[in-house]
Amino acid sequence: METRQARREFTVFGLDLERRMIPENAILRDFRIGPGHEGLAGSNPEVASFHYEGAVYFNMAREIVHRTAIVRAAWPCLK
């Protein structure tokens, strides 16, 4: 899971399938590719999801990744 920042605006969908524009400089929290958030069906390695303004949004990862930059990356725990 990562925190990312939008470098330019882009379109996403909410869990209710309503379309929304994410503005430039928005902070995307709990960004994931593949295993999604509650409310998303299954795991699709081509779908990215994240939290923004208290809601979950998603779209194809290729539509989001190149329009955002990593602010903070989560590293796997080493045992």
PyMOL commands that place a pseudoatom at each C-alpha (Angstrom):
pseudoatom trace, name=CA, resn=MET, resi=1, chain=A, elem=C, hetatm=0, pos=[0.000, 0.000, 0.000]
pseudoatom trace, name=CA, resn=GLU, resi=2, chain=A, elem=C, hetatm=0, pos=[1.255, 3.423, -0.923]
pseudoatom trace, name=CA, resn=THR, resi=3, chain=A, elem=C, hetatm=0, pos=[0.395, 7.071, -0.602]
pseudoatom trace, name=CA, resn=ARG, resi=4, chain=A, elem=C, hetatm=0, pos=[0.461, 8.779, -3.996]
pseudoatom trace, name=CA, resn=GLN, resi=5, chain=A, elem=C, hetatm=0, pos=[-0.083, 12.330, -5.243]
pseudoatom trace, name=CA, resn=ALA, resi=6, chain=A, elem=C, hetatm=0, pos=[-1.869, 13.209, -8.476]
pseudoatom trace, name=CA, resn=ARG, resi=7, chain=A, elem=C, hetatm=0, pos=[0.437, 14.997, -10.918]
pseudoatom trace, name=CA, resn=ARG, resi=8, chain=A, elem=C, hetatm=0, pos=[-2.501, 15.824, -13.191]
pseudoatom trace, name=CA, resn=GLU, resi=9, chain=A, elem=C, hetatm=0, pos=[-6.226, 15.211, -13.006]
pseudoatom trace, name=CA, resn=PHE, resi=10, chain=A, elem=C, hetatm=0, pos=[-7.747, 11.889, -14.017]
pseudoatom trace, name=CA, resn=THR, resi=11, chain=A, elem=C, hetatm=0, pos=[-11.050, 10.004, -13.980]
pseudoatom trace, name=CA, resn=VAL, resi=12, chain=A, elem=C, hetatm=0, pos=[-11.977, 7.291, -11.472]
pseudoatom trace, name=CA, resn=PHE, resi=13, chain=A, elem=C, hetatm=0, pos=[-15.103, 5.447, -10.349]
pseudoatom trace, name=CA, resn=GLY, resi=14, chain=A, elem=C, hetatm=0, pos=[-16.622, 5.158, -6.878]
pseudoatom trace, name=CA, resn=LEU, resi=15, chain=A, elem=C, hetatm=0, pos=[-18.072, 1.980, -5.430]
pseudoatom trace, name=CA, resn=ASP, resi=16, chain=A, elem=C, hetatm=0, pos=[-21.461, 3.183, -6.698]
pseudoatom trace, name=CA, resn=LEU, resi=17, chain=A, elem=C, hetatm=0, pos=[-19.877, 3.396, -10.208]
pseudoatom trace, name=CA, resn=GLU, resi=18, chain=A, elem=C, hetatm=0, pos=[-20.289, 7.182, -10.266]
pseudoatom trace, name=CA, resn=ARG, resi=19, chain=A, elem=C, hetatm=0, pos=[-17.536, 8.839, -12.277]
pseudoatom trace, name=CA, resn=ARG, resi=20, chain=A, elem=C, hetatm=0, pos=[-15.365, 11.479, -10.578]
pseudoatom trace, name=CA, resn=MET, resi=21, chain=A, elem=C, hetatm=0, pos=[-12.377, 13.602, -11.512]
pseudoatom trace, name=CA, resn=ILE, resi=22, chain=A, elem=C, hetatm=0, pos=[-9.435, 13.458, -9.132]
pseudoatom trace, name=CA, resn=PRO, resi=23, chain=A, elem=C, hetatm=0, pos=[-7.757, 16.892, -9.144]
pseudoatom trace, name=CA, resn=GLU, resi=24, chain=A, elem=C, hetatm=0, pos=[-4.071, 17.614, -9.642]
pseudoatom trace, name=CA, resn=ASN, resi=25, chain=A, elem=C, hetatm=0, pos=[-2.114, 17.464, -6.339]
pseudoatom trace, name=CA, resn=ALA, resi=26, chain=A, elem=C, hetatm=0, pos=[-4.756, 15.301, -4.606]
pseudoatom trace, name=CA, resn=ILE, resi=27, chain=A, elem=C, hetatm=0, pos=[-3.345, 12.852, -2.042]
pseudoatom trace, name=CA, resn=LEU, resi=28, chain=A, elem=C, hetatm=0, pos=[-4.406, 9.232, -2.628]
pseudoatom trace, name=CA, resn=ARG, resi=29, chain=A, elem=C, hetatm=0, pos=[-4.141, 7.098, 0.499]
pseudoatom trace, name=CA, resn=ASP, resi=30, chain=A, elem=C, hetatm=0, pos=[-3.949, 3.318, 0.819]
pseudoatom trace, name=CA, resn=PHE, resi=31, chain=A, elem=C, hetatm=0, pos=[-3.230, 2.966, -2.924]
pseudoatom trace, name=CA, resn=ARG, resi=32, chain=A, elem=C, hetatm=0, pos=[-3.319, -0.674, -4.063]
pseudoatom trace, name=CA, resn=ILE, resi=33, chain=A, elem=C, hetatm=0, pos=[-2.965, -2.547, -7.332]
pseudoatom trace, name=CA, resn=GLY, resi=34, chain=A, elem=C, hetatm=0, pos=[-4.611, -5.964, -7.475]
pseudoatom trace, name=CA, resn=PRO, resi=35, chain=A, elem=C, hetatm=0, pos=[-6.108, -6.910, -4.102]
pseudoatom trace, name=CA, resn=GLY, resi=36, chain=A, elem=C, hetatm=0, pos=[-8.671, -4.155, -3.689]
pseudoatom trace, name=CA, resn=HIS, resi=37, chain=A, elem=C, hetatm=0, pos=[-10.658, -2.497, -0.977]
pseudoatom trace, name=CA, resn=GLU, resi=38, chain=A, elem=C, hetatm=0, pos=[-13.893, -3.604, 0.622]
pseudoatom trace, name=CA, resn=GLY, resi=39, chain=A, elem=C, hetatm=0, pos=[-16.716, -3.387, -1.875]
pseudoatom trace, name=CA, resn=LEU, resi=40, chain=A, elem=C, hetatm=0, pos=[-14.640, -4.217, -4.946]
pseudoatom trace, name=CA, resn=ALA, resi=41, chain=A, elem=C, hetatm=0, pos=[-15.255, -7.616, -6.464]
pseudoatom trace, name=CA, resn=GLY, resi=42, chain=A, elem=C, hetatm=0, pos=[-12.309, -10.006, -6.210]
pseudoatom trace, name=CA, resn=SER, resi=43, chain=A, elem=C, hetatm=0, pos=[-8.732, -9.280, -7.132]
pseudoatom trace, name=CA, resn=ASN, resi=44, chain=A, elem=C, hetatm=0, pos=[-7.799, -7.967, -10.563]
pseudoatom trace, name=CA, resn=PRO, resi=45, chain=A, elem=C, hetatm=0, pos=[-4.081, -7.252, -11.176]
pseudoatom trace, name=CA, resn=GLU, resi=46, chain=A, elem=C, hetatm=0, pos=[-5.014, -4.489, -13.633]
pseudoatom trace, name=CA, resn=VAL, resi=47, chain=A, elem=C, hetatm=0, pos=[-7.208, -2.485, -11.236]
pseudoatom trace, name=CA, resn=ALA, resi=48, chain=A, elem=C, hetatm=0, pos=[-5.925, 0.122, -8.781]
pseudoatom trace, name=CA, resn=SER, resi=49, chain=A, elem=C, hetatm=0, pos=[-7.953, 1.415, -5.844]
pseudoatom trace, name=CA, resn=PHE, resi=50, chain=A, elem=C, hetatm=0, pos=[-7.390, 4.037, -3.155]
pseudoatom trace, name=CA, resn=HIS, resi=51, chain=A, elem=C, hetatm=0, pos=[-9.015, 6.277, -0.537]
pseudoatom trace, name=CA, resn=TYR, resi=52, chain=A, elem=C, hetatm=0, pos=[-9.674, 9.941, -1.312]
pseudoatom trace, name=CA, resn=GLU, resi=53, chain=A, elem=C, hetatm=0, pos=[-11.828, 12.291, 0.764]
pseudoatom trace, name=CA, resn=GLY, resi=54, chain=A, elem=C, hetatm=0, pos=[-13.230, 9.411, 2.811]
pseudoatom trace, name=CA, resn=ALA, resi=55, chain=A, elem=C, hetatm=0, pos=[-14.351, 7.233, -0.108]
pseudoatom trace, name=CA, resn=VAL, resi=56, chain=A, elem=C, hetatm=0, pos=[-12.891, 4.366, -2.146]
pseudoatom trace, name=CA, resn=TYR, resi=57, chain=A, elem=C, hetatm=0, pos=[-12.205, 4.952, -5.847]
pseudoatom trace, name=CA, resn=PHE, resi=58, chain=A, elem=C, hetatm=0, pos=[-10.814, 2.731, -8.580]
pseudoatom trace, name=CA, resn=ASN, resi=59, chain=A, elem=C, hetatm=0, pos=[-9.872, 2.521, -12.252]
pseudoatom trace, name=CA, resn=MET, resi=60, chain=A, elem=C, hetatm=0, pos=[-7.465, 0.583, -14.425]
pseudoatom trace, name=CA, resn=ALA, resi=61, chain=A, elem=C, hetatm=0, pos=[-3.963, 0.892, -12.968]
pseudoatom trace, name=CA, resn=ARG, resi=62, chain=A, elem=C, hetatm=0, pos=[-2.545, 2.145, -16.281]
pseudoatom trace, name=CA, resn=GLU, resi=63, chain=A, elem=C, hetatm=0, pos=[-4.953, 5.105, -16.087]
pseudoatom trace, name=CA, resn=ILE, resi=64, chain=A, elem=C, hetatm=0, pos=[-3.670, 6.131, -12.655]
pseudoatom trace, name=CA, resn=VAL, resi=65, chain=A, elem=C, hetatm=0, pos=[-0.022, 5.136, -12.197]
pseudoatom trace, name=CA, resn=HIS, resi=66, chain=A, elem=C, hetatm=0, pos=[1.467, 7.438, -14.847]
pseudoatom trace, name=CA, resn=ARG, resi=67, chain=A, elem=C, hetatm=0, pos=[-0.608, 10.369, -13.601]
pseudoatom trace, name=CA, resn=THR, resi=68, chain=A, elem=C, hetatm=0, pos=[0.564, 10.029, -9.997]
pseudoatom trace, name=CA, resn=ALA, resi=69, chain=A, elem=C, hetatm=0, pos=[3.803, 9.887, -8.034]
pseudoatom trace, name=CA, resn=ILE, resi=70, chain=A, elem=C, hetatm=0, pos=[4.670, 7.900, -4.920]
pseudoatom trace, name=CA, resn=VAL, resi=71, chain=A, elem=C, hetatm=0, pos=[4.775, 10.045, -1.791]
pseudoatom trace, name=CA, resn=ARG, resi=72, chain=A, elem=C, hetatm=0, pos=[5.281, 7.169, 0.648]
pseudoatom trace, name=CA, resn=ALA, resi=73, chain=A, elem=C, hetatm=0, pos=[5.745, 3.486, -0.109]
pseudoatom trace, name=CA, resn=ALA, resi=74, chain=A, elem=C, hetatm=0, pos=[4.885, 0.666, 2.263]
pseudoatom trace, name=CA, resn=TRP, resi=75, chain=A, elem=C, hetatm=0, pos=[7.629, -1.923, 2.529]
pseudoatom trace, name=CA, resn=PRO, resi=76, chain=A, elem=C, hetatm=0, pos=[6.850, -5.553, 3.353]
pseudoatom trace, name=CA, resn=CYS, resi=77, chain=A, elem=C, hetatm=0, pos=[7.786, -6.642, 6.847]
pseudoatom trace, name=CA, resn=LEU, resi=78, chain=A, elem=C, hetatm=0, pos=[10.907, -8.756, 6.978]
pseudoatom trace, name=CA, resn=LYS, resi=79, chain=A, elem=C, hetatm=0, pos=[10.982, -11.579, 9.493]
for i in range(1, 79): cmd.bond("trace and resi %d" % i, "trace and resi %d" % (i + 1))
show_as sticks, trace
zoom trace
